[in-house]
Amino acid sequence: MALDSAAVARIAHLARLGIEAADIPEYARNLSDILAFVEQLEAVATAGVAPLAHPLEARQRLRADEVTETDRREVFQAIAPRVEAGLYLVPKVIE
């Protein structure tokens, strides 16, 4: 599927993208190449192929779920302008 300059200009307008008129033919060629590649991918027979989350059977290495910082609430609240019952008090911004 090839896109012409008018189609690219319309797509840019709908996407609210500001592109220079001189660049439209380049965009049309690039987008047409992308659409041609998608058509090529659609032609591949994929019946019976299980979907994959990743092409390799890679496992995500996760760090241990353990506390690495100490509780410093009193230190931080000691320098806060206003605190009440362990909560920071801030000025009202919505009436």
N, C-alpha and C positions, 0 to 999 in steps of 0.2 A: 504494500500500500504506500503510494507516494503522496506526499503532502505538497501542495503548491503554496505560493507566497500568501495568497488570500487566506488559506486555512491557517497558516502560521500566525498571521496577523490577528485572526479571529480568536485563536487559542490564547495568544498573548493578551488580548483585550479581556477575555473571560477570566484569565488568571490574574488580571490586573498587573501585568508585567510591562514595564516600559522598555521596549527594545528599539534600536535605531532601524530606520527603514533600509539602510544599506546592509544591515546584518541579517535581514529576513531570509535571503536566499541561502545563506550559510546554515541558519537554523532549520530551514526546510530540508536541506540535504542531510544534516545530522539526524533530524527526527525521522526522516524517511529511512535512513540506514538502520536506526534502532527498530522501527516497525518491521523492516524486512528481516532483521535478525529474530524478532519475536515470531514472525510467520515461519521461519526456518525451524525454530524450536517447537512450534506447534505441530510440525510435520513428523516429528520423531514419535515412534510407537512406544507408548509408555504403559500399555495395558499389562497388568500383572506385576508392575514394579511398585514395591512398597515405598510410601513416602518416608523421607529421612529428615531428621532435624539437623543433621550434620553429615557430610559425605564420609567422614572418618568416624570410627567408633571411639571418639575422644570422650573422656570423662572430665568434668569440671573439677578442678582442684579447689577445695574450699578450705578456708582457714578454720581453725578451731573456734567454736563459739564460746569465748571466755572473756571475762571482764579484764580490760587492760588499763583502765584509768580508775583512780580512786574517787570517791564521792567528795566533792569540794563545794557542796552547796553553801555551807556556812561561810566559807571564804568569799565566795562571789556575792552572797547576799549581804555580807558585812559592808561591802563597798557600794551596794545599790542605793539609789536615792530613797526609795520607799518599798518596804516589804511588810507583809502581814500574813501570818499563819503559813509561812514557807512559800508564799507566792509573791511575785513582783507586781507592784501596783504601778499602773501607767495612767497618764491623763486620758480622759474620755475623748474620743475623736468623732464619734457619731452621736448625734442628738436625736 
